[in-house]
Amino acid sequence: MSGNAPVEMSPKLVQFLLGGQPLVVATVDEECAPTTSLMTWAVARNPRTLTLAVDTRGRAMRNLRANGNVAIEVLGDDLCYGLRGIAVVEKETMASAPVPCALVALRVEDVRDHGAAGVRFVGPSYSFHEGKEHRRGVEDAVFAELKGPAPTI
């Protein structure tokens, strides 16, 4: 990549990040120590932007407010990517989240493919227990809010 070319997630990675994938999100605390969080409410809005629903009561949000530097590990079937970027709070309170969450947008500044030739990676996934299937509808609403409004042009 040229030093002047914008950094973008590949179409395959953007497609994978349309909602419901577990991600490991690393933030930096006030003592410059890395802290990780598992997040699933994440959507690639476009090849340069990843949005997250971040619980406003937690350490990750406290860290993001103090220092917007973020690293994310994306793990899926035959996908293993590291992302880095700067996070900004786009919306203090999300309407769709069942817990207090802020909508955080990550401007992707580095994308690294951590896959290795000849290695098949099987990513983590999650599902709902029987009787909790209604949570899928809640998640779909959160993902729609993270995607943002449709372009008007």
C-alpha positions as CSV (number, residue, x, y, z in Angstrom):
1,M,0.0,0.0,0.0
2,S,1.2,3.5,-0.8
3,G,1.7,5.8,2.2
4,N,-0.9,8.2,0.8
5,A,-3.6,5.6,0.0
6,P,-6.5,5.4,2.5
7,V,-6.6,2.3,4.6
8,E,-9.7,0.2,4.0
9,M,-11.2,-3.1,5.2
10,S,-11.5,-5.6,2.3
11,P,-15.0,-6.2,0.9
12,K,-14.9,-9.7,2.5
13,L,-14.2,-8.2,5.9
14,V,-16.8,-5.5,5.6
15,Q,-19.4,-8.1,4.6
16,F,-18.4,-10.2,7.6
17,L,-18.8,-7.2,10.0
18,L,-22.5,-6.5,9.2
19,G,-23.5,-7.4,12.7
20,G,-23.3,-10.2,15.2
21,Q,-19.7,-11.2,15.2
22,P,-17.7,-11.4,18.4
23,L,-14.7,-9.0,18.5
24,V,-11.9,-8.5,20.9
25,V,-11.6,-4.7,21.5
26,A,-8.5,-3.3,23.2
27,T,-8.5,0.1,24.8
28,V,-5.9,1.9,26.9
29,D,-6.6,2.9,30.6
30,E,-5.4,5.9,32.5
31,E,-2.1,4.2,33.3
32,C,-1.5,3.3,29.7
33,A,-2.2,-0.4,30.3
34,P,-4.1,-2.3,27.6
35,T,-7.5,-3.6,28.5
36,T,-9.6,-6.0,26.4
37,S,-13.4,-6.4,26.1
38,L,-15.5,-8.8,24.1
39,M,-18.1,-7.0,22.0
40,T,-20.7,-8.3,19.6
41,W,-22.6,-5.1,18.7
42,A,-20.4,-4.0,15.9
43,V,-21.1,-3.1,12.2
44,A,-18.8,-2.0,9.4
45,R,-20.6,1.0,8.1
46,N,-18.2,1.3,5.2
47,P,-14.6,0.1,4.4
48,R,-13.1,2.8,6.6
49,T,-15.6,2.9,9.5
50,L,-16.5,0.4,12.2
51,T,-19.2,1.3,14.6
52,L,-19.7,-0.2,18.1
53,A,-22.4,-0.1,20.7
54,V,-20.4,0.4,23.9
55,D,-21.9,0.1,27.4
56,T,-21.5,3.5,29.0
57,R,-21.2,2.0,32.4
58,G,-18.0,0.0,31.7
59,R,-14.3,0.3,31.6
60,A,-14.0,0.3,27.8
61,M,-16.2,3.4,27.6
62,R,-14.3,5.2,30.3
63,N,-11.0,4.3,28.5
64,L,-12.4,5.5,25.1
65,R,-13.4,8.8,26.5
66,A,-9.9,9.4,27.8
67,N,-8.0,7.9,24.9
68,G,-9.5,7.1,21.5
69,N,-6.8,4.7,20.4
70,V,-8.3,1.3,19.8
71,A,-7.2,-2.1,18.5
72,I,-9.6,-4.8,17.5
73,E,-9.1,-8.4,16.7
74,V,-11.6,-9.8,14.2
75,L,-11.9,-13.6,14.2
76,G,-14.1,-15.6,11.9
77,D,-14.1,-18.7,9.7
78,D,-11.0,-18.2,7.6
79,L,-10.7,-14.6,8.8
80,C,-8.2,-13.2,11.3
81,Y,-7.6,-9.5,11.1
82,G,-6.2,-6.8,13.4
83,L,-7.6,-3.3,13.1
84,R,-6.4,-0.1,14.7
85,G,-7.9,3.3,14.7
86,I,-9.3,6.3,16.5
87,A,-12.7,6.0,18.2
88,V,-15.1,8.9,18.7
89,V,-18.4,9.0,20.4
90,E,-20.9,9.7,17.6
91,K,-24.1,9.4,19.8
92,E,-24.1,9.5,23.6
93,T,-27.3,7.4,23.9
94,M,-28.4,4.7,21.5
95,A,-32.2,4.4,21.2
96,S,-32.2,0.7,20.3
97,A,-29.9,-0.8,22.9
98,P,-31.5,-2.5,26.0
99,V,-28.7,-1.3,28.2
100,P,-27.1,2.2,28.3
101,C,-24.8,2.3,25.2
102,A,-23.1,5.0,23.2
103,L,-22.6,4.7,19.5
104,V,-18.8,4.8,18.9
105,A,-17.3,5.1,15.4
106,L,-13.8,3.8,14.8
107,R,-11.9,5.5,11.9
108,V,-9.9,2.5,10.7
109,E,-6.2,3.5,10.2
110,D,-4.5,0.1,10.0
111,V,-5.8,-3.3,8.7
112,R,-3.6,-6.3,9.1
113,D,-4.4,-9.8,7.8
114,H,-3.2,-12.2,10.6
115,G,-4.1,-15.3,8.6
116,A,-1.4,-17.8,7.7
117,A,-1.1,-19.9,4.5
118,G,-2.2,-23.5,5.1
119,V,-4.0,-22.7,8.4
120,R,-7.7,-23.0,8.6
121,F,-9.1,-20.7,11.3
122,V,-12.5,-21.4,12.8
123,G,-13.9,-18.3,14.4
124,P,-15.9,-18.0,17.6
125,S,-19.7,-17.5,17.4
126,Y,-22.6,-17.2,19.8
127,S,-26.3,-18.2,19.8
128,F,-29.3,-17.7,22.1
129,H,-30.6,-20.3,24.5
130,E,-34.0,-21.7,23.8
131,G,-36.7,-19.2,24.8
132,K,-34.4,-16.3,24.3
133,E,-34.7,-16.1,20.5
134,H,-36.5,-12.7,20.8
135,R,-33.1,-11.2,21.6
136,R,-32.3,-11.5,17.8
137,G,-34.8,-8.7,17.2
138,V,-33.2,-6.5,19.7
139,E,-29.8,-7.1,18.1
140,D,-31.2,-6.4,14.6
141,A,-32.4,-3.0,15.9
142,V,-29.0,-2.2,17.4
143,F,-27.2,-3.2,14.1
144,A,-29.6,-1.0,12.1
145,E,-28.8,2.0,14.4
146,L,-25.1,1.3,14.1
147,K,-25.3,1.2,10.3
148,G,-26.9,4.7,10.3
149,P,-29.4,6.2,7.9
150,A,-29.3,5.3,4.3
151,P,-27.4,7.8,2.1
152,T,-29.6,10.5,0.6
153,I,-27.6,10.9,-2.6
